């Protein structure tokens, strides 16, 4: 079993990176991934750190785009209301809210699975993300 410079196993640090991404937020993730990229030489661990950051950014961007659509409809509703009219798309707002919640569930499950697989120094292949990482690392 390979050890990191911290003295813990590579798999444990990989799992920590994914779980910090799930529970700790961006600051903790960037600190842990930054440490890994600067001081650790294990290729699998470095790729896992980058994969965790890329996935966090991708899920945040997806949520932002999905959240923008109901916000646009709400802005239209407000402009129409200023003119004395009535315009409501309640069903569409509920639909996008459900999709955003589904994306959050997928993110949580994916990060939990990646964290569990990282303990054995394994991963879940996500073709688009893995190709992106391979092209830049």
N, C-alpha and C positions, 0 to 999 in steps of 0.2 A: 504494500500500500504506500503510495507516494505521499509525502508530507509537504506542506507549504512552509514558507518562511516563518509563519506564525506557530508552526508546530502541530497544526491540525491536518486531517487528511484533505486531499484535493477534492474528493467527493463532498465532504462536509462543507467546505468553503463554497463549492458550486451550489449546493442546496441552499446555503445561507444567502447567496446572491439572489436566487429566485424568490426565496421567502421574504427577504428584505424588500424586494420589488413589490411583492404583494401587500405586505403589512407596514413597511417603513416609509414609502414614498420616494420622491425623486432625490432628495438630499442624501439620504442614507444609501440609496442605490448608486448614486454617482461616486460617493466616497468609497464604497466597497469595490465597485467596478474599476474606479481609478487606481486604487491600491493594487488590484489584480493585474491591471495592464502595465503598471509601472514596475512592480516588484516581483511578480510571479512569472516563471518561465514555462509552465505547463501549457501546451497548446490547447488542449481540451478546455482547461479552466479559462483561458483568455477568450476563447470562442464563446463559452457559456456566458461570460460577463457581457460581452458585446451583444449576444443574442437576447439577454434579459433586458438590456437598455433599449435595443431596437424594438422589442415587443412592447415595452412600456410606452415608448413614444408612439408606436403604431396604434395601440389601443386608445391612447389619449387623443390622437388625431382623429381616429374614427368616431370617438364619442363627441368631439368638437364639431365635426361635420354633421353628424346625425342630430346634434342639439341645435345646430344653426337653422335647420329647416323649420322646425316648429317656431323658433324665434322669429323667422321671417314672416310666417303666417300670423303670429301675434302682432307684429308691427303693422301688417296690413289691416288686421282687425281694429287696431287703435286708430289708424288713419281714417278708416271708414267710419268709426264711431265719432271722430271729431266732426265729420260732415253730417252727423245725425243719422247715419245709416246703421244697418246691422249686418254683420258678416261673421260667422263663426264656423270653425272647422274643428269641432271638439273631437270627433272620431279620429281625424288625422293626428291631432295632438296626442291622443291616447295611444295610437298606433306607434308613433315615433318614441314615445315614452317606454312602451313595452320593448321595442327593438333596442333601445339604449340599455335597459335593464338586462336584456338577454346578452348583449355584448359584454356587460360587466360580469355576468355569471360565467360566460365562456372564458374571460380573462382570468377569473379566480380559479376555475378548474384547471386551465392550462398551466398557470404558474404553480399550482399545487402538484400537478403531475410532473412538470419539469423539475421541481424541487425534489420529489421522491425519486425520480429517475437519476438525478444528479448524485444522489448518495452512492449509486453504483457506477458512477462516471459514464452514464448513458444519457441519451437525449431523445426527444421526440422530433422527428424530421418534419420541418415546415418548409416546403420547397422554396417559396418566394423569399422567406427570411434567410434561409441557409444560402441561397444563391446570392442574395444581396451581401451577406457577410463574406462569403468566399470571394466576391469580386473586389472587396476593399481590404481584406486582411491577407 
